[in-house]
Structure formats: C-alpha cells, structure tokens
Amino acid sequence: MRLLLRFILISLILIHTIALSSCQNTVKGFGQDMENTGKDIKQSMNNN
C-alpha cells in the first residue's frame, strides 16, 4: 500500500513539473507577443 502511494505521489510530482515547465514557454511567448504588439502600436502612432 505504501509503495503504491509513493508511486502515485512521485508520478503526480513529475506530471506537475512537466506541465509547469511547458507553461513557462507559453507565458514567455505571450509576453513577447504583447511586447511586439506594443511596438507596432507605437510605430503606427508615430507614422500618423
């Protein structure tokens, strides 16, 4: 019983670690998209 609980706990920790590491890339990409959008808006305001 203890071995099963330990296996489940380790599995959950690994799954959460993988999920959080993939979210980091998504958030970083979103930040870059927002930065590029801000630059484009600023550039279009300067052209008018």
trRosetta pair geometry for C-beta under 8 A, 3 or more apart (Angstrom, degrees):
i j d omega theta_ij theta_ji phi_ij phi_ji
1 4 5.8 -55 -153 33 30 111
1 5 6.6 27 152 -15 64 106
2 5 5.7 -54 -148 38 36 111
2 6 6.2 37 153 -21 67 106
3 6 5.7 -53 -146 36 31 112
3 7 6.3 34 153 -21 64 106
4 7 5.7 -53 -148 35 30 113
4 8 6.4 30 154 -17 64 106
5 8 5.7 -53 -146 37 32 111
5 9 6.2 32 155 -20 65 107
6 9 5.8 -54 -146 37 30 112
6 10 6.3 27 157 -15 65 107
7 10 6.0 -57 -145 39 27 107
7 11 6.2 29 155 -20 63 110
8 11 5.7 -56 -147 37 29 113
8 12 6.3 28 156 -19 64 106
9 12 5.9 -56 -149 36 29 109
9 13 6.5 29 154 -19 63 106
10 13 5.7 -53 -148 35 33 112
10 14 6.4 32 154 -17 65 106
11 14 5.8 -57 -150 37 30 110
11 15 6.3 30 154 -19 66 107
12 15 5.7 -53 -144 37 32 111
12 16 6.3 28 158 -15 66 107
13 16 6.0 -57 -147 39 28 108
13 17 6.3 31 154 -22 64 108
14 17 5.6 -54 -146 34 31 113
14 18 6.4 28 157 -16 65 105
15 18 6.0 -57 -151 38 29 108
15 19 6.2 28 153 -18 65 110
16 19 5.6 -54 -143 39 33 112
16 20 6.1 29 160 -17 67 107
17 20 6.1 -57 -145 39 26 106
17 21 6.4 24 157 -18 63 108
18 21 5.9 -58 -147 36 29 109
18 22 6.6 25 157 -16 64 106
19 22 6.1 -60 -153 37 29 107
19 23 6.6 31 151 -22 64 107
20 23 5.5 -51 -148 32 36 115
20 24 6.8 48 152 -31 64 96
21 24 5.7 -40 -156 17 37 117
21 25 7.6 35 151 -13 59 96
22 25 6.1 -50 -162 31 42 109
22 26 6.8 40 145 -17 68 106
23 26 5.4 -57 -151 38 41 114
23 27 6.1 38 154 -18 73 105
24 27 6.0 -56 -147 37 29 107
24 28 6.3 30 154 -20 64 108
25 28 5.6 -54 -146 37 31 113
25 29 6.3 32 155 -19 65 107
26 29 5.8 -56 -150 37 29 111
26 30 6.4 31 152 -20 64 106
27 30 5.6 -52 -147 35 33 113
27 31 6.4 37 152 -21 64 103
28 31 5.7 -53 -152 33 31 113
28 32 6.6 30 151 -17 64 104
29 32 5.7 -54 -150 36 34 110
29 33 6.4 36 151 -21 66 104
30 33 5.6 -52 -148 35 34 113
30 34 6.4 33 153 -18 65 104
31 34 5.8 -53 -148 36 31 110
31 35 6.3 33 153 -20 64 106
32 35 5.6 -52 -147 35 33 113
32 36 6.3 33 155 -17 66 105
33 36 5.8 -56 -148 38 30 109
33 37 6.3 33 152 -21 64 106
34 37 5.5 -52 -147 35 32 114
34 38 6.4 35 153 -20 64 104
35 38 5.8 -53 -152 35 31 112
35 39 6.6 31 151 -18 64 104
36 39 5.6 -53 -149 36 34 112
36 40 6.4 35 153 -19 66 105
37 40 5.7 -54 -149 36 31 111
37 41 6.4 32 154 -19 65 105
38 41 5.8 -53 -147 35 31 110
38 42 6.3 31 155 -18 65 107
39 42 5.7 -56 -147 38 31 112
39 43 6.2 31 154 -20 65 108
40 43 5.7 -54 -145 37 30 111
40 44 6.3 27 157 -17 65 106
41 44 5.9 -57 -146 37 29 107
41 45 6.4 29 154 -19 64 106
42 45 5.8 -56 -149 35 30 111
42 46 6.5 28 153 -18 64 107
43 46 5.7 -56 -149 36 32 111
43 47 6.5 32 153 -22 65 106
44 47 5.7 -51 -146 33 35 113
44 48 6.9 30 156 -18 64 103
45 48 6.2 -57 -152 32 33 106
